[in-house]
Amino acid sequence: QVQLVESGGGLVQPGGSLRLSCAASRSIRGYAIGWYRQAPGIQRELVAVITSAGRTNYADSVKGRFTCSRDNTKNMVYLQMNSLKPEDTAVYYCNADPTNSLNPRLPNSWGQGTQVTVSV
């Protein structure tokens, strides 16, 4: 399976921004890429999806604040996170969906993720 590495997390104040990156080990041109997050006491949830054609789907909780994009020539996917809230604090993961769906099944395997902390 394609290997993915997340990066770009960090500590930001409420209202701040971060851009997360998802680097793939090989071409992901035909895959949808989903961004997920895991916070304590909350189920791992899908927050954003981008298909091979660039169509996107966002969780209601992040809609209007997060934007997913991709650069297939670089095997990269990005998640721009603006107007961050404390409740956005979580470990963020990306995963590749070979079915290229806007509503992918929850993956069975995960990378290390990247920690996002929104706090004063």
Legacy VTK file of the C-alpha trace (Angstrom):
# vtk DataFile Version 3.0
C-alpha trace
ASCII
DATASET POLYDATA
POINTS 120 float
0.000 0.000 0.000
1.082 3.583 -0.520
2.969 5.011 2.434
1.843 8.377 3.763
3.587 10.730 6.161
1.795 13.588 7.884
3.527 16.762 8.970
2.868 20.386 9.804
1.184 20.107 13.163
2.051 22.273 16.098
0.797 24.581 18.796
-1.312 27.552 17.769
-3.583 30.006 19.507
-7.320 30.017 18.902
-8.044 31.785 15.653
-4.696 30.820 14.220
-3.832 28.738 11.191
-1.817 25.685 10.286
-1.184 23.844 7.055
-0.816 20.104 7.282
0.967 18.107 4.617
0.525 14.515 3.549
3.425 13.118 1.553
2.934 9.907 -0.400
5.632 7.430 -1.298
4.341 7.036 -4.819
1.692 8.416 -7.135
-1.689 9.008 -5.545
-3.217 10.480 -8.665
-6.053 7.963 -8.734
-6.808 8.000 -5.021
-9.050 10.021 -2.827
-7.177 11.256 0.223
-8.970 11.603 3.510
-7.951 13.613 6.529
-8.969 12.206 9.885
-8.468 13.283 13.455
-8.390 11.582 16.815
-8.988 13.511 20.005
-9.234 12.116 23.542
-12.707 10.844 24.289
-13.869 11.279 20.702
-14.050 8.690 17.949
-11.628 9.068 15.113
-13.488 11.124 12.567
-13.226 12.051 8.938
-12.744 15.791 8.577
-11.974 16.250 4.890
-11.746 14.283 1.659
-10.367 15.194 -1.724
-10.896 12.943 -4.722
-8.560 12.423 -7.642
-10.546 15.033 -9.556
-10.271 17.553 -6.750
-13.795 17.285 -5.425
-13.951 17.828 -1.691
-16.109 16.900 1.237
-15.842 18.352 4.744
-17.236 17.576 8.123
-19.727 20.173 9.282
-17.478 21.060 12.191
-14.699 22.283 9.899
-16.639 23.488 6.877
-15.671 27.011 5.938
-12.492 26.845 7.990
-10.520 23.954 6.486
-9.533 23.546 2.860
-8.073 20.424 1.318
-5.936 20.566 -1.798
-3.553 18.340 -3.694
-0.550 18.466 -5.961
-0.358 15.193 -7.823
2.951 16.082 -9.454
4.501 16.129 -5.991
2.429 13.293 -4.516
1.273 15.752 -1.865
-2.025 16.597 -0.229
-2.557 19.562 2.061
-5.028 20.597 4.692
-5.173 24.319 5.309
-6.729 24.951 8.704
-7.891 28.460 9.526
-9.794 29.962 12.434
-8.666 27.117 14.623
-10.599 26.315 17.770
-9.556 24.433 20.895
-11.876 21.618 19.875
-9.747 21.112 16.768
-7.009 19.782 19.025
-6.265 16.233 17.889
-3.814 14.013 16.112
-4.424 14.375 12.397
-3.921 11.558 9.923
-4.179 11.181 6.192
-5.123 8.021 4.376
-5.471 6.972 0.766
-8.688 5.508 -0.577
-8.200 3.481 -3.752
-11.962 3.548 -4.387
-11.703 7.329 -4.814
-14.830 8.036 -2.793
-16.078 11.228 -1.165
-17.340 9.032 1.669
-14.617 6.460 2.242
-14.711 3.616 4.698
-12.714 4.173 7.859
-9.213 2.854 7.175
-7.814 -0.074 9.107
-4.239 1.143 9.310
-2.724 4.487 10.218
0.553 6.305 10.206
1.962 8.306 13.072
-0.133 11.377 12.415
0.729 14.917 13.385
-0.357 16.637 16.584
-2.377 19.824 16.387
-2.885 21.703 19.629
-5.015 24.832 19.778
-4.582 26.590 23.076
-3.762 29.921 24.654
LINES 1 121
120 0 1 2 3 4 5 6 7 8 9 10 11 12 13 14 15 16 17 18 19 20 21 22 23 24 25 26 27 28 29 30 31 32 33 34 35 36 37 38 39 40 41 42 43 44 45 46 47 48 49 50 51 52 53 54 55 56 57 58 59 60 61 62 63 64 65 66 67 68 69 70 71 72 73 74 75 76 77 78 79 80 81 82 83 84 85 86 87 88 89 90 91 92 93 94 95 96 97 98 99 100 101 102 103 104 105 106 107 108 109 110 111 112 113 114 115 116 117 118 119
